[in-house]
Amino acid sequence: MNIFRLAGDMTHLLSILVLLLKINATRSCRGVSLKTQELYALVFVCRYLDLFTNFISMYNTIMKIIFLASTFTIIYWMRFHKVIRVTYDREQDTFRYQFLVLPCLVLALLLNSEFTVMEVLWTFSIYLEAVAILPQLVLLQRTNNIDNLTGNYVFLLGSYRALYILNWIYRFLTEPNYRQYLVWISGIVQTIIYIDFFYYYIKSWKNNEKLSLPA
Amino acid sequence: VQALIAKDEL
């Protein structure tokens, strides 16, 4: 494992931690998209089916379990916690799942490296992860007063993706025969989706202003 | 081969 990959995973972990802490400390999930969290849950479930079939390393197994458990915790809080669920912006979080899930599923059925259930679901998770942030970005755009922590959460998620690109470049240069085109293209698409957000995040940070995204 | 390599990432 190289430094970019480790830094990427740690940033991913930190992003989830920030979200858990924000919701738990403020007892509010204002500005957080339940749709994005549920899409991530679907991504993790489909991708980590190999927890049962394929042991890679202790690190790998523990991280997978943390990602699954933390995402399901957030969903549980947003749906069922008696204080937190009241703060969910249900009317604003209107992005439709099917617009993301169906195209990704079709693409995974058509474009995969092996036509088996495990492989198609794994590929589906790669495609879906690339676009799963969209409901969150739309919700942020509709939220007038973006919570610092919610902004940081999205920024950390975007940074994790950027670090993964560096990881791929590093691996491509150091490992013979290392190539994975589907993952690379999806990962690049995913990172591009964050560029607009990054622009406004850095601008607001520089000017010491509260983050707001233009409609 | 491609799929196997990718699966050590998260």
Interface residues (C-beta under 8 A of the other chain):
Chain A: R5 D9 H12 D50 N54 I56 S57 N60 M63 K64 F67 S113 E114 E119 W122 Y164 N167 E175 N177 Y178 R179 Q180 Y181 L182 V183
Chain B: V1 Q2 A3 I5 A6 K7 D8 E9 L10
